[in-house]
Amino acid sequence: MKILVLQLKRIGDLVLTAPALAEVRRRFPAAEITLVLADGSAGLLPALGHLAEGRVFRRKSWNLDLWKTLLGSFDVCLDFTGTDRSALLSAVSRAKRRVGFGALADSSLRLKVYTHRIPAPVREFHTVDHALFLLEGLPEPEAPLAVCPEALRLPESAVAAAAACLGTAPYLVVHPGTARPEKYWVAERWAEVITEIRHRHGIRCVLTGGTDPFEKAHLARIQGALKEPCLDLSGRIDLLTFAAVLSGARACLSCDTAAVHLAAAFERPQLALFGVTNPFHWRPRHDRALVLSAAQPEAPLREFLPRMKGAPMSGLSTESVLRATDALLADPGFSG
């Protein structure tokens, strides 16, 4: 069986889809699984070793070679993206079984393309669970594996590259950047938190981030507010090495962004800061994760609801983030 998987969204969306991809492999261990993903996420392909191959969809290209490669080549197509662009790719595959989310099939094109529309309202589920619902459109499994493969598995080369940057001493990753300006926390407060972490816990902090000009300016403001600059890996490492850096961190502090999902994939101790977005859908769910919301900033959240209200990130004080960080680093269950 040949299975085409479409995930053309951002890095975080791909990471949150990875458990569903691993489950597809568990159900169909002999299948040829091809993933089409956005160019910004392509660096993670080596961590998805249970796929047969990956194809990159370039947003600023006609992608003619990709269209030709996919033409009439598959038995099943799973569209996790739910856009007209991905629906066209699904149609080109000519798969007899083309599966999409019913709630996202709100255009005439998608209504025509999908042979199976899975009813899974996105607002009612965590994003990982929402992705898994799409597998209801698959045929019956063929001698499935007893154990599901790892959703993400880093190659040794990535782990070695991270070690070359950081050495062997423990470190804490601070990832202040994100895709949307309203999800940024105040730069000077990040600097205060970094300074206090060094003083209270004696652990070095490492800044990570991308090359977006707004993000670089934000990181520069953080460094400018520090009395002692900290190591800044932003723009210096590729996506796979960044994942390896997170996988080896003592802990990770970040806003709602791909770093949250990558740290969660490796179950690293982490504190995730949320403002306008609802952590119900995007939060890390392992036992070594804490979530702070600007709408309820006094303490980490213990209850998550589908319709929680958000608030501007400025509602999170330095003191509330430090209290949560202290709890994260002091708990023996959050060690190493």
Secondary structure as GFF3:
##gff-version 3
##sequence-region A 1 336
A	DSSP	beta_strand	2	7	.	.	.	ID=ss1
A	DSSP	alpha_helix	11	27	.	.	.	ID=ss2
A	DSSP	beta_strand	32	38	.	.	.	ID=ss3
A	DSSP	three_ten_helix	39	47	.	.	.	ID=ss4
A	DSSP	beta_strand	53	57	.	.	.	ID=ss5
A	DSSP	alpha_helix	64	70	.	.	.	ID=ss6
A	DSSP	beta_strand	76	79	.	.	.	ID=ss7
A	DSSP	alpha_helix	84	93	.	.	.	ID=ss8
A	DSSP	beta_strand	97	101	.	.	.	ID=ss9
A	DSSP	three_ten_helix	102	104	.	.	.	ID=ss10
A	DSSP	alpha_helix	108	113	.	.	.	ID=ss11
A	DSSP	beta_strand	116	118	.	.	.	ID=ss12
A	DSSP	three_ten_helix	122	124	.	.	.	ID=ss13
A	DSSP	alpha_helix	127	133	.	.	.	ID=ss14
A	DSSP	three_ten_helix	134	137	.	.	.	ID=ss15
A	DSSP	alpha_helix	156	166	.	.	.	ID=ss16
A	DSSP	beta_strand	171	175	.	.	.	ID=ss17
A	DSSP	three_ten_helix	181	183	.	.	.	ID=ss18
A	DSSP	alpha_helix	187	201	.	.	.	ID=ss19
A	DSSP	beta_strand	204	207	.	.	.	ID=ss20
A	DSSP	alpha_helix	213	225	.	.	.	ID=ss21
A	DSSP	beta_strand	231	232	.	.	.	ID=ss22
A	DSSP	alpha_helix	239	247	.	.	.	ID=ss23
A	DSSP	beta_strand	251	255	.	.	.	ID=ss24
A	DSSP	alpha_helix	258	265	.	.	.	ID=ss25
A	DSSP	beta_strand	270	274	.	.	.	ID=ss26
A	DSSP	alpha_helix	279	282	.	.	.	ID=ss27
A	DSSP	beta_strand	289	293	.	.	.	ID=ss28
A	DSSP	three_ten_helix	313	315	.	.	.	ID=ss29
A	DSSP	alpha_helix	318	330	.	.	.	ID=ss30
A	DSSP	three_ten_helix	332	334	.	.	.	ID=ss31
###
